[in-house]
């Protein structure tokens, strides 16, 4: 039986079997269908901001002519180093331009937690003002300026509450010299003493002499000779009982025969592990009214210089007294005084007990009372001698026919004469350089007078400069000035 003829399709001059055409069409259909089977995935994508602000002051309060330093704590969550700049502005631009100067610093921020220290200066002629401060943080990727890298591998708190033991490891590529250690931004001494160099891939253990309180948080900051900072934060263990301990030093009682008034002074340091309330202070057994007591507290200044009697009696709600080379604002007490662990309080008392001229040379006692103890120190009543009190009367930056100069007007409000023998200047308190002056030193500075000293110095607009003036009678004056920006 003959089969049926195969059907063909004529395409141009070619006759194509129908079954071949069917196979081709089926392949095309299957291929087209496969293209529509591709799956689509939607994945959220986010690049996070690496710089996190952990802390900034909730309020800043200062007086005209005062400089305030404060920290902004940040955490760099990435593995990248960043260069960070802080931009400050007040909501009153006119007031800001006329009276306020902000720090203008660039910070190198490594991964981890780091404090950015900033400052604000209010000019002495600034009127009272309430304003809002805005801080903008700008960052950009930065290459490490060096290969220094120190990792704090352990922190131990001693049983006595007086030492923090820190072990560090140099994980960088060059030796690192640690030049300074700070606990909560307060400079501390160490054993072994600094500076100490840590070789590459080596460890170093430092015993930091610092009071600590169980349960409190402590920031350990290591500063290298190159200026890099390495920070670690730890909480002191709570298994130790806190102890009360005060150290009294530099006690004095003076009598001013000319003005017929007396004055006492003492430095009190909380060396224990417990915050303390000073209930009362007595001199020669007689309690001093709080209205006669003036105080200034610090947690970042070591009082190594002796205290000096004031040139006039203490009066008013505040009184400026020079301590450790700088003028400090003392507050009149209104009641019991709190002294935190590791803090120092300097106390001046006007007319303690009934000190008279007949008591000069007599030994008297100063007693500080707390809720749990009494602390006693003795001293002889001293006559007030002629004193020298240095102060900055004026500073002028100017250009004299292409030569940049600075005029320093230094005054002596004391009762004794002296001489200015050295003048230092620099861009920080740690890099002061001896300056040649006009007129040449030494320059006499009589009691109650002001002298002008000129420095030839290529100063830069808007830069902060540190000045130190030393006298032949060992008094010194340290102050800060900003070169004008116009």
TITOR-99007 format. One record per atom (N, C-alpha, C): residue in one letter; x, y, z. Coordinates in steps of 0.1 Angstrom, whole numbers, plus 5000, padded with zeros to 4 digits. Example, Ala and Ser with C-alpha at 12.3 -4.5 7.8 and 13.67 -1.06 7.14 Angstrom:
A513249435078 A512349555078 A513249675078 S512849785071 S513749895071 S512950005079 
***
This chain:
X500849885000 X500050005000 X500950125000 X500650214991 X501550334990 X501150435001 X502150495007 X501850595017 X501450725011 X500850805021 X500450935016 X501651025014 X501551105004 X502751195002 X502951295013 X504251315016 X504651415027 X504351555023 X503651625032 X503351765029 X504551845031 X504651945022 X505752035022 X505252175021 X506052265026 X505752415026 X506752485017 X506352555008 X507252624998 X507652755004 X508952775007 X509452905012 X510452945001 X510153044994 X510953094983 X511052984972 X512152944969 X512352834959 X512552704965 X512452704979 X512752574986 X511452514992 X511352384991 X510152314996 X510652245009 X510052295021 X510452255034 X509452155039 X509852035044 X508851945050 X508152005061 X506951985063 X506152045073 X506652005087 X507151885089 X507551845103 X508851915107 X509651955097 X510852035100 X510452165105 X509552225099 X509152365103 X508452355116 X507852245119 X507152235133 X508252235144 X509352155141 X510352145151 X511052285154 X511252365143 X511852495145 X510952585152 X509652585149 X508752675157 X508652635171 X508652505174 X508552455188 X509752505196 X510952505190 X512252545196 X512152695199 X511652775190 X511452915192 X510552945203 X509452875204 X508452895215 X509052855228 X509752745229 X510352705242 X511352805246 X512152855237 X513252955240 X512553085245 X511553125239 X510853245243 X510253235257 X509653115260 X509053085273 X510153085284 X511353035281 X512453035291 X512953165295 X512953265286 X513353405289 X512453465300 X511153425301 X510253475311 X510353405324 X511153305325 X511353235338 X512453285347 X513153395343 X514253455351 X513653515364 X514253495376 X513753545389 X514353675393 X513653765399 X514153905403 X514253905418 X515453955423 X515553965438 X515754115441 X515154165451 X515254295456 X515854295470 X517054345471 X517854345484 X518054485489 X517654525500 X517954655506 X519454675507 X519854795503 X521354825503 X521554955510 X522354955520 X522555075529 X524055095532 X524555215530 X525955245535 X525755335547 X526155285559 X525955355571 X526955465574 X526555565581 X527455675585 X528455605596 X529755615593 X530655545602 X530955615615 X530755755615 X531155835627 X529855845635 X529955795648 X528755805657 X529255895669 X528355995672 X528656085683 X528056025696 X528955995705 X528555925718 X528256025729 X528956145729 X528756235739 X529156375735 X528356475739 X528756615738 X528056695750 X528656805754 X528056875765 X526656915763 X525756905773 X524356945771 X524257095773 X525257155779 X525157305781 X526657355783 X526857475778 X528157545781 X527857675787 X528557705798 X528357835805 X529757885809 X529958015805 X531258075809 X531058225810 X532058295815 X532058435817 X532858505806 X532558635804 X533358715795 X534858705798 X535658685788 X537158675790 X537558535793 X536658445793 X536958305798 X537158215785 X537958115787 X538158005777 X537657875783 X536857805775 X536357675780 X536757565771 X537257455776 X537557335768 X536557225771 X536157155761 X535257045762 X535556935752 X534956815755 X535156705747 X533956665739 X534056625727 X533056555719 X533556415716 X532856315722 X533356175721 X532656115708 X533456055700 X532955985688 X533455845687 X532655765680 X533055625677 X533155605662 X534355565657 X534455535643 X534155385641 X533055345635 X532655215634 X533255135622 X533855205614 X534455145602 X535855105605 X536555045595 X537955005596 X538755115589 X538155215584 X538855325576 X539155445586 X540355505584 X540655625591 X539955745584 X539555845593 X538855955587 X539556085593 X539556185584 X539856325589 X538556395592 X538456445604 X537156505609 X537356655612 X536356735608 X536456875611 X535156915618 X535156995629 X534057045636 X533757185632 X532557215628 X532157355624 X531157405635 X531457515641 X530657565652 X529957695647 X528757715652 X528057845648 X526957865659 X526757995662 X525758035671 X524558085663 X523358075669 X522158125662 X522058275661 X523058345667 X523158485666 X524558515660 X524558535647 X525758545639 X526458685643 X525658785645 X526358915649 X527058905662 X526458835672 X527158825685 X528358735683 X528258625675 X529358535673 X530558615667 X530258685657 X531358765650 X532058855659 X531258925668 X531859025676 X532558975688 X532158865694 X532658825707 X533158685709 X532858595700 X533058455702 X534058395692 X535058315697 X535958245688 X535958095691 X535758015680 X535757875682 X537057815677 X537357695683 X538557615678 X538357585663 X539457575656 X539457545642 X540457435640 X540057315644 X541057205644 X540557085635 X541557015629 X541256895621 X541656775629 X540856675630 X541156555639 X541356435630 X542256355634 X542556225627 X541856115636 X540856055631 X539955965638 X540255815633 X540755735642 X540955595639 X539755515643 X539655385638 X538555305643 X538455295658 X537255305664 X537155295678 X536655425684 X536755435697 X536255555705 X537355655706 X537055785705 X538055895706 X537456015710 X538156095718 X537656225722 X538256335713 X537356425708 X537756545701 X537656665710 X538856715714 X538856835723 X538756965715 X537757045719 X537457175713 X537457275724 X537457405719 X537457515729 X536657635723 X536157715732 X535457845729 X536057955737 X536258065731 X536758185738 X535758295737 X535358355748 X534458475748 X535258595752 X535258705744 X536058815746 X535558885759 X536558965765 X536259025778 X535159125778 X534859185766 X533859285765 X532459235761 X532359105761 X531059045756 X529959065766 X528759105762 X527659125771 X527058985773 X526158975784 X525458855787 X524558815775 X524458685773 X523658635761 X523358485763 X522058455760 X521658315759 X521458285744 X522158185739 X522158145725 X522157995724 X522057945711 X522057805708 X523357785699 X524057685703 X525357645696 X525057525687 X525357535674 X525157425665 X526557375661 X526757245661 X528057185658 X527757085646 X528457115635 X528357025623 X529656945622 X529556815620 X530756735619 X530956695604 X532056725598 X532356685585 X533556585585 X533456485576 X534456385576 X534856355561 X536056305560 X536556255547 X537556145549 X537656055540 X538555945541 X540055995542 X540755935551 X542155985554 X543155865554 X544255885549 X545355795550 X546155815563 X546455715570 X547155725582 X548555795580 X548755895588 X550055975587 X551255895592 X551055785598 X552155705603 X551655565605 X552555475609 X552155335611 X552055305625 X551855405634 X551755375648 X550355305651 X550355205659 X549155145663 X549355065676 X548655115686 X548755055700 X547454995703 X547354875708 X546154815712 X546254785727 X545254835735 X545154805749 X544554665751 X545354575756 X544854435756 X544254405770 X544554475781 X543954445793 X544054565803 X543054575812 X543054675822 X542654615835 X543554635846 X543254575859 X543154695869 X542254685878 X542054785889 X542554725902 X543554795908 X544154745920 X543154735932 X543454645942 X542554635953 X542454755962 X543554835962 X543654955970 X542855075964 X542455065952 X541755175946 X542555295942 X543955265940 X544855375937 X545655355924 X545455245918 X546355215906 X545455145896 X545655175883 X545055105872 X546155055863 X546254925862 X547254855855 X546854825840 X547554875831 X547254875817 X548354795809 X547954705801 X548854635792 X548554665778 X549554705770 X549354745756 X550254655747 X549854645734 X550554575724 X550754655712 X551954665707 X552254735695 X551954645683 X550854675676 X550454595664 X550754665651 X551454785652 X551854855640 X553154815634 X553654905626 X554854865618 X556154945623 X555955035633 X557155115638 X557055115653 X558155135660 X558055155675 X557255275678 X556555265690 X555755375695 X556255415708 X556455555709 X556855605722 X555655675729 X555255615740 X554155675748 X554655785757 X554155905754 X554656025761 X553756075772 X552456035772 X551556075782 X550355975783 X549855965796 X548755885799 X547655975806 X546455955802 X545356035808 X544255935812 X543655965824 X542455895829 X541355995829 X540355965821 X539256065820 X539756205817 X540656215808 X541256335803 X542056415814 X542556345824 X543356405834 X544756335833 X545856415832 X547156355830 X547556285843 X548156165842 X548556085853 X550056045852 X550656015864 X551955955864 X551855805863 X552955745859 X552955595857 X554255535863 X554155405865 X555355325869 X555455205859 X556455195851 X557655285850 X557255425845 X558055525848 X557655665843 X557855675828 X556955765823 X557055795809 X558155895806 X558655895793 X558155825781 X558655675781 X557955595775 X558255455773 X558055415759 X559055345753 X558955295739 X558555155738 X557555125730 X557054985727 X557554945714 X558354845713 X558854785700 X557754715693 X557954705680 X556954635671 X556654495676 X555454455677 X554954325682 X555354295696 X555654395704 X555954385718 X554954435727 X554954405740 X553954445750 X554654535760 X553854625766 X554254705777 X553154715788 X553554705800 X552654715811 X552954845819 X551854925821 X552055055828 X551155045840 X551655085852 X550855105864 X550555255865 X549255285862 X548855425862 X548455465876 X549055565882 X548655615895 X547455695894 X546255645898 X545055705897 X543955645906 X543255735914 X542155685922 X541055635913 X540355535918 X539155485911 X538155445921 X536855445916 X535755405924 X535055285918 X534755185926 X534055065921 X532755105913 X532555045902 X531355075894 X531455195884 X532455275886 X532555395877 X533255355864 X532955435854 X533555415841 X534855505839 X535855445834 X537155515832 X537655505818 X538055615812 X538555615799 X540155635800 X540855535794 X542255535794 X542755585781 X543555695781 X544055745768 X545555755768 X546155685758 X547555685757 X547955785745 X548855875747 X549255965737 X550755945734 X550955925721 X552255895716 X553056025714 X554356015712 X555256125709 X554856195696 X554256125687 X553856175674 X552456245675 X551856235687 X550556295689 X549356215687 X549556085683 X548455995681 X547855955695 X546555925695 X545855895707 X545255755706 X545355675717 X544855535717 X543955525729 X542655495728 X541755505738 X541055375741 X540755345754 X540055225759 X539255265770 X537955215771 X537055245782 X536755125790 X536855125803 X536555015812 X535755055824 X535054965830 X534254985842 X534954925854 X535254995864 X535954945876 X535054835883 X535654725887 X534754625894 X534154675907 X533054615910 X532254665922 X532554575934 X533554495934 X533754395945 X534554455957 X534954585956 X535754645966 X534954745974 X535254755987 X534554855995 X535154995993 X534455095991 X535055235989 X535555286002 X536655366001 X537255416013 X537355566012 X537255636024 X537355776025 X538755816028 X539355916021 X540655956023 X540856096018 X541356196026 X541656326022 X543156356025 X543756436016 X545156476018 X545156626018 X545556686029 X545656836030 X547156876029 X547356986021 X548657036019 X548657186016 X549857246016 X550057386013 X549157476022 X549057446035 X548157516044 X548957646048 X548157756050 X548757886054 X547657956062 X548158036071 X547358146078 X548258266078 X547658376072 X548458506071 X547658616079 X548458716083 X547858836089 X548458956082 X547559046077 X547959166071 X547859276080 X548959326085 X548959426096 X548559566090 X548759586077 X548359716071 X546859726070 X546259616066 X544759616064 X544059566076 X544759506086 X544159446098 X543159336094 X543559246086 X542659136082 X543559006081 X542858896083 X543558766082 X543058676071 X543858586067 X543358496056 X544058356058 X543258256055 X543758116056 X543558046042 X544457956039 X544257886026 X544857736028 X544257646020 X544657506021 X544257436008 X545057336004 X544657255993 X544257115998 X543057065994 X542456945998 X542256855986 X542856725987 X542756635976 X542056505981 X541056465973 X540356345976 X541156225970 X541856155979 X542756045975 X542055915977 X540855915982 X540155785985 X539355735973 X538455645975 X537555585965 X536155615967 X535855725974 X534455765978 X534355915977 X533255965970 X533056105970 X532756155984 X533256275988 X533156316001 X532456456002 X531656476013 X531056606016 X531856666027 X532356786025 X533056866036 X531956936044 X531756886056 X530756946065 X531057086070 X532357096075 X532757226080 X534257236080 X534757356081 X536257386082 X536457476094 X537357446103 X537657526114 X539157566115 X539457686120 X540757726122 X540957756137 X541957696143 X542157706157 X540957676166 X540257576160 X539057526168 X537757596166 X537857706158 X536657786156 X536057766142 X534857726141 X534257696128 X534157826119 X534457816107 X534457926097 X533157926090 X532358036091 X531158046084 X531358026069 X530457956062 X530557926048 X530658056040 X530058166045 X530058296038 X531558356038 X532358296046 X533758346046 X534758256038 X534158146033 X534958046026 X534758066011 X535858066003 X535958075989 X536657945984 X536157895973 X536757765968 X536857765953 X537757685948 X537957645934 X538357505933 X537557425924 X537857285923 X538357255909 X539157145908 X539757105896 X539956945896 X539856885884 X540256745883 X541356725872 X541956835867 X542956825857 X544156915859 X544256975871 X545457055874 X546057015887 X547356985886 X548156945898 X548657075905 X548357095917 X548857215925 X550157185931 X551257225923 X552557205928 X553157335934 X552757445929 X553157575934 X552557605948 X553257675956 X552657715969 X551557825967 X550657825977 X549557925976 X550058055981 X549558165976 X549958305980 X548758375985 X549058465995 X548058556001 X547558655990 X546258685991 X545758785982 X546158925986 X546159015976 X546559155979 X545459235986 X544259195985 X543059255991 X542259155998 X541359196007 X540559096014 X539559026004 X539158906007 X538158835999 X536858906001 X536058925990 X534758985990 X533958945978 X532658955979 X531758935968 X531458785966 X530658755956 X530258615954 X531358535947 X532258605939 X533358545933 X534558635935 X535758565935 X537058645937 X538158575929 X538858645921 X539958585913 X541258575921 X541758455921 X543058435928 X543958355918 X545258385918 X546158315909 X546658185916 X546358075910 X546857945915 X547457865903 X548657815906 X549457745896 X549657825883 X549957955885 X550358035874 X549158095866 X547958055869 X546758115861 X545758165871 X545058275867 X544058335875 X542758245875 X542358205887 X541158115888 X539958195895 X538758155891 X537558215897 X537158135909 X537258195921 X536858125933 X535358165936 X534558065940 X533158095944 X533058105959 X532158195963 X531858195978 X530958075981 X531258005991 X530457885995 X529157926001 X528157845999 X526857866004 X526357756014 X527257646014 X526857536023 X527957426021 X527657306026 X528657196025 X529157176011 X530457136010 X531057125997 X531356975993 X531056945981 X531256805976 X532556795969 X533356695973 X534656675967 X534756535961 X534756525947 X534656395941 X536056325941 X535956195939 X537256115939 X538156165929 X539456185933 X540456235924 X540456385921 X539556455927 X539456605925 X540256675936 X540556795933 X541256885942 X540457005945 X540357055957 X539757175960 X540657275967 X540757395963 X541657495969 X540657585977 X540957605990 X540057685998 X540757806004 X540157916003 X540658046009 X539558086019 X539958136031 X539058176041 X539458316046 X538458406046 X538758546051 X538458556066 X539358616073 X539258636088 X538858506096 X539658406095 X539358286103 X539658306118 X538758256126 X538858266141 X539058416144 X539958446153 X540258586157 X541758606156 X542358586144 X543758596142 X544158746143 X545158786151 X545558926152 X547058926150 X547559056151 X549059076149 X549858996160 X549258976172 X549958906182 X550058756180 X549358706170 X549358566166 X550458526156 X551158636151 X552158606141 X553258516147 X553558406141 X554558316146 X553958206154 X552658216158 X552058116166 X551557996157 X551657876162 X551157766155 X549657746157 X548857736146 X547457716147 X547057596138 X545957536141 X545557416133 X544357446124 X544357386112 X543157386103 X542557246103 X541257236105 X540657106106 X539457106096 X539456996088 X538356976078 X537556856084 X536256876084 X535256776090 X534456716078 X534356576078 X533356506070 X532456436079 X531556356073 X530556286081 X531256176089 X532356126085 X533056016091 X534356036097 X534956156095 X536356176099 X536656326101 X537856346107 X538356486108 X539856476102 X540256586095 X541556596089 X542156716094 X543456706100 X543956816107 X545456856102 X545656976100 X547057026096 X547357146104 X548657166108 X549157276116 X549957366107 X550057496110 X550857596103 X551057716112 X552157786110 X552357916117 X551758036111 X551258126119 X550658246113 X551758326108 X551658366095 X552658446088 X552258586086 X553258676087 X552958816084 X552858836069 X552058926064 X551958946049 X553159036045 X553958976037 X555159056031 X554759126018 X555659206014 X555359266001 X555259155990 X554259175982 X553959065972 X553959125958 X554159035948 X554059075934 X552958995928 X552059075921 X550859015914 X550959055900 X551258965891 X551358995877 X549958985870 X549759065860 X548559055852 X548759105838 X547959055829 X548059095815 X547159215814 X547759335810 X546959455809 X546359465794 X547259435784 X546759435770 X547759365762 X547259315750 X548059245740 X547659305727 X548659345718 X548259405705 X549159335694 X548459275684 X549159225673 X549059325661 X550159355655 X550059455644 X551259435634 X551159505623 X552159505612 X552759645611 X554059645614 X554759775614 X555659775601 X555059835591 X555859855578 X556359725573 X555459625573 X555859485568 X556559395578 X556759445590 X557359365601 X556259335611 X555959205614 X554859175623 X555459175637 X554659245646 X555059265660 X553859235669 X554259215682 X553259195693 X553659275705 X552759365709 X553059445722 X552359375733 X553159345744 X552559285756 X552659395767 X551559435773 X551559525784 X551259435797 X552359425805 X552359345817 X552259435829 X551359405839 X551259495851 X551559415863 X551859495874 X552159445887 X551359515897 X550259445902 X549359505912 X549759485926 X550959425928 X551459395941 X552159515948 X552859485959 X553459595967 X554959585966 X555559495958 X556959475957 X557359495942 X558659535940 X559159555927 X559759425922 X559859405909 X560459285903 X561059325889 X561559225882 X562059235869 X561559125860 X561159165848 X560759055838 X562059005831 X562358875833 X563658825828 X563558735816 X562358675814 X562158585802 X560758605797 X560558595784 X559258595777 X559258475767 X558258395769 X558158275760 X556858285752 X556858225740 X555658225731 X555658105723 X554458055720 X554357935711 X552957915708 X552657805700 X551357775696 X550657675705 X551357625715 X550757545726 X551657565738 X551057515750 X551757535762 X552957445763 X553057345754 X554257255755 X555357285746 X555157385737 X556257425727 X556657565728 X556657625740 X556957765741 X558457785738 X558757895731 X560157935728 X560558065733 X561758075738 X562258205744 X562258315733 X561858435736 X561758535726 X562658655729 X563258715719 X563958845720 X563058955720 X563159055730 X562159155732 X562859295730 X561959395728 X562359535728 X561459605738 X562159665749 X563559665751 X564059535755 X565359515755 X566059385759 X565759355773 X565659235776 X565459185790 X566759185798 X566759205811 X565659215820 X565059365819 X563759365822 X562959495822 X562359515836 X562659625843 X562159655856 X560559665855 X559959605866 X558459615867 X558159655882 X557959785884 X557759835897 X556359805902 X556159805915 X554859775921 X553859885916 X552659845912 X551659935908 X551859985894 X552759935886 X553059985873 X552759885862 X552859935849 X552659855837 X553859885828 X554459775822 X555459795812 X555059735799 X555559785788 X555359735775 X556559665770 X556359545765 X557459465759 X556959425745 X557859445735 X557459415721 X558259295716 X557559205709 X558159085703 X558059095688 X559059075681 X559059065666 X558758915663 X557558895658 X557158755656 X556258745644 X556458655635 X555658635623 X554358565626 X553458635632 X552158565636 X551258545625 X550358455627 X549358415616 X547958455621 X547158515612 X545758555616 X544958435621 X544158465632 X543258365637 X543958255645 X545258255647 X545958145654 X546058185669 X545858075677 X545958095692 X547458085696 X547858185704 X549258185709 X549258185724 X550258105729 X550458095743 X551658185747 X551558255758 X552558345763 X552858305778 X554158315781 X554658295795 X555658405798 X555358475809 X556258585814 X556858545827 X558158545829 X558858505841 X559558625847 X559658625860 X560258745867 X561458695875 X562258785880 X563458755888 X563058715902 X561858735906 X561358695919 X560458565918 X560658485908 X560058355905 X558558355902 X557958465902 X556558475897 X556558455882 X555458395877 X555258375863 X553858405859 X553558435847 X552258465842 X552058395829 X551058315828 X550758235816 X549358275811 X549258315798 X547958355792 X547958315777 X546758325772 X546458285758 X545858405750 X546258425738 X545758525730 X545558475715 X544558525708 X544258495694 X544658605686 X545458585676 X545858685666 X544658725658 X544458855656 X543258905649 X543158845635 X541958825630 X541758765617 X541658875606 X541658995610 X541559105600 X542359235605 
***
